[in-house]
């Protein structure tokens, strides 16, 4: 099984920290939009929106057609909703 497929399986199994560790090592040798996208998903699962968005941005820089573009847009919409909602209390 290719490394990124294995890492994606780890994420689906909830092994987020292990996935991030493996993605850090992978990206230090082979930067790719898919690896940045997966690491963004891992950070999002941990509730680290800044980490998620930074990784999605890196993925989009490498490949504007990456699924990270949609993930980045959704993350922005979610954060905009939460930030606006804070002012309504």
N, CA, C and O of each residue as an XYZ file, in Angstrom:
356
protein
N       0.857     -1.182      0.000
C       0.000      0.000      0.000
C       0.900      1.242      0.000
O       1.795      1.357      0.838
N       0.668      2.163     -0.929
C       1.467      3.396     -0.937
C       1.333      4.162      0.383
O       0.304      4.100      1.055
N       2.388      4.877      0.728
C       2.458      5.564      2.032
C       1.274      6.503      2.283
O       0.700      6.493      3.372
N       0.902      7.315      1.285
C      -0.195      8.261      1.520
C      -1.532      7.545      1.695
O      -2.390      8.020      2.439
N      -1.719      6.422      1.028
C      -2.946      5.646      1.230
C      -2.982      5.095      2.661
O      -4.028      5.096      3.309
N      -1.829      4.627      3.141
C      -1.742      4.124      4.503
C      -2.034      5.241      5.508
O      -2.751      5.026      6.486
N      -1.482      6.421      5.269
C      -1.710      7.562      6.164
C      -3.185      7.958      6.155
O      -3.751      8.276      7.200
N      -3.800      7.939      4.983
C      -5.222      8.264      4.899
C      -6.044      7.246      5.700
O      -7.031      7.614      6.338
N      -5.648      5.989      5.669
C      -6.315      4.948      6.452
C      -6.156      5.236      7.950
O      -7.100      5.057      8.719
N      -4.971      5.677      8.360
C      -4.757      6.036      9.768
C      -5.726      7.138     10.195
O      -6.301      7.082     11.282
N      -5.898      8.135      9.333
C      -6.823      9.231      9.650
C      -8.248      8.712      9.806
O      -8.967      9.113     10.722
N      -8.648      7.822      8.909
C     -10.000      7.269      8.993
C     -10.191      6.446     10.267
O     -11.305      6.342     10.782
N      -9.110      5.867     10.770
C      -9.173      5.073     12.001
C      -9.026      5.941     13.254
O      -9.062      5.426     14.371
N      -8.861      7.260     13.072
C      -8.750      8.166     14.209
C      -7.353      8.259     14.796
O      -7.182      8.799     15.888
N      -6.362      7.750     14.102
C      -4.970      7.793     14.576
C      -4.299      9.065     14.040
O      -3.338      9.011     13.272
N      -4.829     10.180     14.463
C      -4.451     11.485     13.928
C      -3.002     11.849     14.218
O      -2.290     12.304     13.322
N      -2.555     11.656     15.450
C      -1.183     12.022     15.801
C      -0.167     11.193     15.018
O       0.853     11.716     14.568
N      -0.447      9.903     14.858
C       0.437      9.040     14.072
C       0.465      9.513     12.617
O       1.523      9.557     11.990
N      -0.705      9.863     12.091
C      -0.784     10.340     10.706
C       0.023     11.628     10.531
O       0.751     11.774      9.549
N      -0.099     12.553     11.468
C       0.639     13.820     11.370
C       2.139     13.555     11.415
O       2.895     14.144     10.642
N       2.568     12.687     12.300
C       3.991     12.357     12.400
C       4.505     11.784     11.084
O       5.575     12.169     10.612
N       3.756     10.878     10.500
C       4.161     10.275      9.227
C       4.131     11.310      8.093
O       4.998     11.304      7.219
N       3.135     12.189      8.114
C       3.052     13.233      7.086
C       4.194     14.223      7.206
O       4.719     14.685      6.193
N       4.588     14.559      8.428
C       5.744     15.445      8.622
C       6.984     14.843      7.967
O       7.718     15.528      7.255
N       7.206     13.556      8.216
C       8.366     12.873      7.635
C       8.242     12.807      6.114
O       9.211     13.054      5.396
N       7.063     12.478      5.632
C       6.832     12.366      4.185
C       7.085     13.708      3.491
O       7.770     13.773      2.470
N       6.524     14.768      4.059
C       6.644     16.089      3.437
C       8.067     16.628      3.482
O       8.433     17.449      2.641
N       8.872     16.193      4.431
C      10.254     16.669      4.493
C      11.074     16.142      3.312
O      12.112     16.705      2.963
N      10.595     15.054      2.704
C      11.315     14.444      1.581
C      10.580     14.653      0.253
O      11.207     14.892     -0.779
N       9.247     14.561      0.290
C       8.453     14.599     -0.943
C       7.234     15.513     -0.800
O       6.117     15.017     -0.652
N       7.417     16.804     -0.840
C       6.244     17.685     -0.738
C       5.253     17.410     -1.874
O       5.634     17.350     -3.043
N       3.999     17.246     -1.516
C       2.960     17.035     -2.521
C       1.656     17.646     -2.036
O       1.425     17.786     -0.835
N       0.809     18.006     -2.992
C      -0.460     18.621     -2.612
C      -1.316     17.628     -1.808
O      -2.000     18.031     -0.867
N      -1.288     16.356     -2.162
C      -2.105     15.381     -1.425
C      -1.631     15.249      0.019
O      -2.450     15.159      0.934
N      -0.327     15.239      0.228
C       0.197     15.118      1.595
C      -0.176     16.344      2.425
O      -0.560     16.205      3.587
N      -0.068     17.552      1.845
C      -0.473     18.758      2.569
C      -1.973     18.737      2.857
O      -2.409     19.148      3.932
N      -2.755     18.258      1.896
C      -4.202     18.148      2.087
C      -4.530     17.193      3.238
O      -5.360     17.501      4.094
N      -3.878     16.043      3.248
C      -4.119     15.083      4.324
C      -3.696     15.637      5.677
O      -4.383     15.436      6.679
N      -2.550     16.345      5.705
C      -2.110     16.919      6.982
C      -3.084     18.014      7.424
O      -3.341     18.173      8.617
N      -3.622     18.762      6.466
C      -4.650     19.746      6.800
C      -5.866     19.088      7.416
O      -6.423     19.591      8.392
N      -6.282     17.958      6.847
C      -7.421     17.221      7.407
C      -7.119     16.732      8.820
O      -7.982     16.760      9.697
N      -5.891     16.285      9.026
C      -5.503     15.798     10.356
C      -5.572     16.930     11.376
O      -6.107     16.756     12.471
N      -5.027     18.092     11.010
C      -5.085     19.226     11.938
C      -6.524     19.669     12.187
O      -6.876     20.049     13.304
N      -7.346     19.620     11.155
C      -8.752     19.994     11.330
C      -9.419     19.038     12.318
O     -10.193     19.472     13.171
N      -9.125     17.748     12.211
C      -9.700     16.770     13.136
C      -9.287     17.054     14.572
O     -10.034     16.758     15.505
N      -8.108     17.622     14.752
C      -7.630     17.958     16.094
C      -8.189     19.299     16.575
O      -7.969     19.682     17.724
N      -8.909     20.016     15.706
C      -9.450     21.315     16.077
C      -8.472     22.453     15.867
O      -8.722     23.574     16.309
N      -7.359     22.180     15.198
C      -6.346     23.205     14.909
C      -6.642     23.795     13.531
O      -6.092     23.364     12.517
N      -7.525     24.793     13.525
C      -7.967     25.379     12.259
C      -6.842     26.112     11.543
O      -6.762     26.076     10.315
N      -5.975     26.773     12.294
C      -4.861     27.482     11.655
C      -3.923     26.481     10.973
O      -3.510     26.692      9.833
N      -3.592     25.404     11.665
C      -2.748     24.373     11.068
C      -3.392     23.773      9.832
O      -2.722     23.533      8.827
N      -4.689     23.531      9.906
C      -5.416     22.977      8.761
C      -5.358     23.927      7.573
O      -5.030     23.519      6.459
N      -5.672     25.177      7.814
C      -5.716     26.144      6.715
C      -4.330     26.375      6.112
O      -4.202     26.524      4.897
N      -3.301     26.407      6.943
C      -1.940     26.575      6.419
C      -1.573     25.426      5.486
O      -0.963     25.645      4.439
N      -1.939     24.214      5.858
C      -1.642     23.055      5.009
C      -2.483     23.060      3.744
O      -1.984     22.730      2.668
N      -3.745     23.428      3.859
C      -4.581     23.532      2.659
C      -4.007     24.570      1.701
O      -3.994     24.353      0.489
N      -3.532     25.695      2.232
C      -2.929     26.728      1.377
C      -1.702     26.195      0.654
O      -1.512     26.469     -0.531
N      -0.867     25.434      1.355
C       0.321     24.845      0.720
C      -0.090     23.889     -0.400
O       0.529     23.872     -1.464
N      -1.123     23.103     -0.162
C      -1.599     22.165     -1.184
C      -2.083     22.915     -2.424
O      -1.786     22.523     -3.552
N      -2.825     23.989     -2.204
C      -3.372     24.768     -3.318
C      -2.252     25.469     -4.096
O      -2.349     25.635     -5.312
N      -1.195     25.878     -3.395
C      -0.050     26.475     -4.092
C       0.577     25.475     -5.059
O       0.980     25.834     -6.165
N       0.655     24.211     -4.628
C       1.243     23.180     -5.479
C       0.298     22.739     -6.596
O       0.737     22.398     -7.694
N      -1.000     22.750     -6.302
C      -1.991     22.299     -7.275
C      -3.311     23.021     -7.025
O      -4.062     22.649     -6.123
N      -3.596     24.049     -7.820
C      -4.837     24.813     -7.624
C      -6.107     23.958     -7.725
O      -7.157     24.357     -7.222
N      -6.021     22.786     -8.369
C      -7.181     21.907     -8.505
C      -7.267     20.875     -7.391
O      -8.107     19.976     -7.444
N      -6.418     20.991     -6.394
C      -6.415     20.050     -5.269
C      -7.737     20.125     -4.517
O      -8.358     21.186     -4.460
N      -8.176     19.001     -3.937
C      -9.377     19.052     -3.086
C      -9.191     19.985     -1.889
O     -10.158     20.347     -1.220
N      -7.948     20.367     -1.627
C      -7.680     21.313     -0.541
C      -8.332     22.664     -0.806
O      -8.644     23.394      0.134
N      -8.540     23.004     -2.071
C      -9.195     24.281     -2.380
C     -10.608     24.310     -1.804
O     -11.024     25.310     -1.220
N     -11.342     23.211     -1.970
C     -12.692     23.126     -1.396
C     -12.642     23.084      0.125
O     -13.458     23.711      0.799
N     -11.672     22.336      0.664
C     -11.542     22.245      2.121
C     -11.220     23.612      2.717
O     -11.739     23.973      3.773
N     -10.369     24.366      2.041
C     -10.007     25.710      2.509
C     -11.227     26.625      2.490
O     -11.452     27.391      3.427
N     -12.005     26.542      1.428
C     -13.218     27.360      1.329
C     -14.202     27.005      2.439
O     -14.784     27.894      3.062
N     -14.389     25.716      2.687
C     -15.303     25.302      3.759
C     -14.789     25.743      5.122
O     -15.573     26.181      5.963
N     -13.495     25.636      5.351
C     -12.926     26.060      6.633
C     -13.146     27.553      6.842
O     -13.489     27.986      7.942
N     -12.948     28.339      5.786
C     -13.187     29.783      5.885
C     -14.643     30.076      6.213
O     -14.933     30.944      7.037
N     -15.565     29.353      5.570
C     -16.991     29.569      5.834
C     -17.340     29.212      7.278
O     -18.101     29.926      7.930
N     -16.791     28.124      7.766
C     -17.058     27.711      9.146
C     -16.528     28.750     10.127
O     -17.221     29.138     11.067
N     -15.308     29.190      9.904
C     -14.713     30.172     10.812
C     -15.433     31.513     10.732
O     -15.608     32.184     11.749
N     -15.849     31.907      9.535
C     -16.626     33.149      9.399
C     -17.926     33.040     10.174
O     -18.331     33.998     10.833
N     -18.585     31.901     10.111
C     -19.834     31.700     10.831
C     -19.611     31.822     12.338
O     -20.347     32.528     13.027
N     -18.590     31.129     12.842
C     -18.320     31.181     14.277
C     -17.945     32.585     14.724
O     -18.410     33.045     15.767
N     -17.122     33.263     13.963
C     -16.696     34.606     14.358
C     -17.855     35.584     14.340
O     -17.974     36.405     15.250
N     -18.707     35.521     13.338
C     -19.865     36.409     13.289
C     -20.827     36.092     14.419
O     -21.408     36.998     15.017
N     -20.997     34.823     14.712
C     -21.924     34.406     15.751
C     -21.485     34.929     17.121
O     -22.324     35.196     17.981
N     -20.192     35.073     17.324
C     -19.685     35.561     18.610
C     -20.182     36.977     18.907
O     -20.351     37.352     20.067
N     -20.414     37.751     17.859
C     -20.861     39.124     18.049
C     -22.364     39.208     18.317
O     -22.860     40.275     18.678
N     -23.092     38.118     18.150
C     -24.540     38.132     18.318
C     -24.975     37.787     19.739
O     -26.172     37.687     20.007
N     -24.040     37.606     20.638
C     -24.400     37.249     22.025
C     -24.574     38.484     22.866
O     -24.876     38.384     24.055
